[in-house]
Amino acid sequence: MPLLLKLFFSFIQVGLFSVGGGYAAIPLIQNQIVYTHHLMTLEEFTDLITIAEMTPGPISINSATFVGTRLAGIPGAVLCTIGCILPSFCICLVLGYFYYKYRSFSGVQTVLSALRPAVVALIASAGLSILLLGLFQAEKSAVVLSDFRVVEFVLFLGALFILRKYKASAISIIFGTGVVGTIIYLITGAPL
Amino acid sequence: MKTQEKKVIILWKLFKATFLLSAFTFGGGFVIVSLFKKKFVEEFKWLDEDEMLDITAIAQSSPGPIPINASVILGYRMAGILGSLTAILGTALPPMIIISVISHFYTQFRSNRIIAIALQVMRAGVAAVIFDVVINLGKNVMKARRMLYILLMIGAFVAAVVFDVSAMLIILGCLFVGIADLLINLKRTKKEGQV
């Protein structure tokens, strides 16, 4: 099978079988790219995951683009990404259609109402994980209290205050903390 | 003509918003969902809050990347299949552009001190945005004044944070609670109807 087609079908499988977001996709991609098709070494793959985590965007899209670019240039990147998105597109379009068709039914509303508090909790839990990464540079199971980072804590409180008080946009807040925090670290020369 | 013009404006706004938000989304799917909520519910007022939470639940439970899943449904809601494709394009392009550029000099990127600092401190900003959204959402759950929903929220949080239960399982569990709640309601109204 030509390389491009192989890549395309590999990433369709990644898109189709990775349920539950980002990290669920990593072993699948590893399996397809490293073990089944031998398109990358394990070392290259580890680099890929590091970069995917450092850059914005979903890990599977990042990996698709990375693998595609390295193995087949821009066409490879586009094809891998389309492959990765295609199952999502088909499945969610159908689900979205049914959701909007039936969501006004009161029975459906009753069931959905029980899901919403859980979604709020899940968003909160994702927020907590990122906060811990920011304040301790560690996952929640590996937090060491002495690693507490004052600069990030002040940035977090300041950003939250501005958000609550002035309803600032998300992007200006994220970009702003990036700029202010980097300047503070560079001026004080604090170790990262 | 006028409605067509309006549709073009909506598509452009949709593309611009998803593109910018996707370019700044570090961290998992729930991060971009809170940014979507802030933009599309609070700023544009295109959707109501419940709708956004429902879309999140569907996006989380479907295969594939959560931001893409949410974009598909959000886009479909705003402008049909064309809207879906627009939102996908907006969400997928930034990581594609960034990664294809970085893949050419990723060793330099990885060891650059300024980039490492910026990426680390930005987490504080991302966390602040999520907490801001969570405060608004949590307030509304409390406002509904239904013990069941408050307990579900607390239970789901403890399950996710303390016991590392997967998001998928938590949503599935609450789905069953919702169905049970519906059945109890139906039984009750039936009984009242007979009296």
Interface residues (C-beta under 8 A of the other chain):
Chain A: G15 L16 F17 S18 V19 G20 G21 G22 Y23 A25 D47 T50 I51 A52 M54 T55 P56 G57 P58 I59 S60 I61 N62 T65 F66 T69 R70 I74 A77 V78 T81 C84 I85 P87 S88 F89 I91 C92 L93 L95 G96 Y97 Y99 Y100 R103 G107 T110 V111 L112 S113 A114 L115 R116 P117 A118 V119 V120 A121 L122 I123 A124 S125 A126 G127 L128 S129 I130 L131 L133 G134 L135 Q137 K140 V151 E152 F153 L155 F156 A159 L160 L163 R164 K167 S169 A170 I171 I173 I174 F175 G176 T177 G178 V179 V180 G181 T182 I184 Y185 L186 L192
Chain B: L20 L21 S22 A23 F24 T25 F26 G27 G28 G29 F30 V31 V33 S34 L35 K38 K39 E42 E43 D50 E51 L53 D54 I55 T56 A57 I58 A59 Q60 S61 S62 P63 G64 P65 I66 P67 I68 N69 V72 I73 Y76 R77 I81 S84 I88 A92 P94 P95 M96 I98 I99 S100 I102 S103 Y106 F109 R110 R113 I114 I115 A116 I117 A118 L119 Q120 V121 M122 R123 A124 G125 V126 A127 A128 V129 I130 F131 D132 V133 V134 I135 L137 G138 V141 L148 Y149 I150 L152 M153 I154 G155 A156 F157 A160 V161 S166 A167 M168 I170 I171 G173 C174 L175 V177 G178 I179 D181 L182 N185 L186
